[in-house]
Each structure stands twice: as C-alpha cells, then as structure tokens.
Amino acid sequence: QVQLVESGGGLVQGGDSLRLSCTASGRGFSTYAIGWFRQAPGKERELVATIGGGDGIRYADSVKGRFTISRENAKSTAYLQMTNLQPEDTAVYYCRWRGVWGQGTQVTVLS
C-alpha cells in the first residue's frame, strides 16, 4: 500500500526559508515521478514542482528561482527547498506519488 508522509511546514517571516520532506512507502520509488502541489484558502490545488523518475524537473513559474525540488531515492524521500518565501506562498503543501496524495503540511508566511 502506498503512503506518503510530509513534514517541514511551519510559520515563517517573509524572506525566510523552509525545507519540506515527503517520505513514501511502497515499491519502486525511484521509478516514478513525484510532485509537490499546494492549495491556498479559497483556491484550487496547483502544481509547484515535479521531478521525474529520470530526474527531469519542472517548476511553476511562480516559484522558479526560489524553490528547488530534489529526491533521495535511497530514502524514498523527496524534498522541496523553499527560499525567499512570500505571503502568497502560504498554503497547504501536498506531495503526490503514484496517484496518491500525502496528508499535507501547512506553510504560513507572514509579511
């Protein structure tokens, strides 16, 4: 059974950094792409970044140059390093792998 557990969210000031982690249980972690998404209050869930099984990477325009997605296959874990956080980055952040969503982790950025 596939399960995902996110961690690393928190309350920060504008300009600060956070690193989110997403650890997967289930076979074949390195084979499949994994993605980070976010959902702000009153808005639809949106793609933040994805990293493919072959390490192809894609970012939303709004986070390019500030966020970095990576993965450590030996630990079945993906990361989202977020720098220069802004209030508009406030959202619940979710990871998604093999069609399964994690429970989400809250990121709140104060101005």
FISE-597943 format. One record per residue (C-alpha): residue in one letter; x, y, z. Coordinates in steps of 0.2 Angstrom, whole numbers. Example, Ala and Ser with C-alpha at 12.3 -4.5 7.8 and 13.67 -1.06 7.14 Angstrom:
REM residues 2
[node a [62 -22 39]] [node s [68 -5 36]] 
This chain:
REM residues 111
[node q [0 0 0]] [node v [7 17 -5]] [node q [8 30 9]] [node l [16 47 9]] [node v [20 57 24]] [node e [25 76 23]] [node s [34 86 36]] [node g [43 103 37]] [node g [30 116 36]] [node g [28 130 48]] [node l [26 148 52]] [node v [39 160 45]] [node q [43 178 40]] [node g [44 184 23]] [node g [61 181 15]] [node d [64 165 26]] [node s [67 148 20]] [node l [59 131 24]] [node r [63 113 18]] [node l [48 101 16]] [node s [51 82 15]] [node c [39 68 8]] [node t [43 50 13]] [node a [35 37 3]] [node s [31 19 7]] [node g [29 7 -7]] [node r [39 -1 -20]] [node g [48 7 -35]] [node f [51 25 -28]] [node s [65 29 -40]] [node t [54 23 -55]] [node y [40 36 -54]] [node a [39 55 -54]] [node i [35 63 -38]] [node g [27 81 -37]] [node w [23 95 -24]] [node f [7 104 -25]] [node r [-1 117 -14]] [node q [-18 124 -10]] [node a [-21 141 -3]] [node p [-38 145 5]] [node g [-51 148 -7]] [node k [-41 142 -22]] [node e [-38 126 -32]] [node r [-24 115 -29]] [node e [-9 119 -41]] [node l [7 111 -46]] [node v [23 118 -38]] [node a [36 106 -45]] [node t [39 89 -51]] [node i [54 78 -53]] [node g [53 63 -64]] [node g [60 45 -61]] [node g [74 50 -73]] [node d [76 67 -63]] [node g [68 78 -76]] [node i [62 93 -67]] [node r [48 106 -69]] [node y [43 121 -59]] [node a [28 133 -58]] [node d [33 150 -65]] [node s [29 157 -48]] [node v [42 148 -39]] [node k [56 147 -52]] [node g [72 153 -45]] [node r [66 152 -27]] [node f [61 133 -24]] [node t [71 118 -28]] [node i [64 100 -29]] [node s [75 85 -26]] [node r [74 67 -22]] [node e [84 54 -12]] [node n [79 38 -19]] [node a [89 28 -6]] [node k [77 35 7]] [node s [62 36 -3]] [node t [61 54 0]] [node a [58 70 -10]] [node y [62 87 -4]] [node l [56 105 -8]] [node q [68 118 -3]] [node m [59 135 -2]] [node t [69 151 -1]] [node n [64 169 -1]] [node l [46 164 5]] [node q [32 177 2]] [node p [15 178 9]] [node e [7 172 -7]] [node d [16 155 -4]] [node t [5 152 11]] [node a [-4 136 8]] [node v [-6 118 12]] [node y [8 109 3]] [node y [5 91 -3]] [node c [16 78 -12]] [node r [9 66 -24]] [node w [17 49 -30]] [node r [9 35 -40]] [node g [-8 44 -39]] [node v [-8 45 -20]] [node w [-8 61 -10]] [node g [0 64 6]] [node q [-9 72 21]] [node g [-2 90 18]] [node t [9 101 28]] [node q [4 119 32]] [node v [16 133 27]] [node t [12 151 33]] [node v [22 166 28]] [node l [19 182 37]] [node s [23 199 29]] 
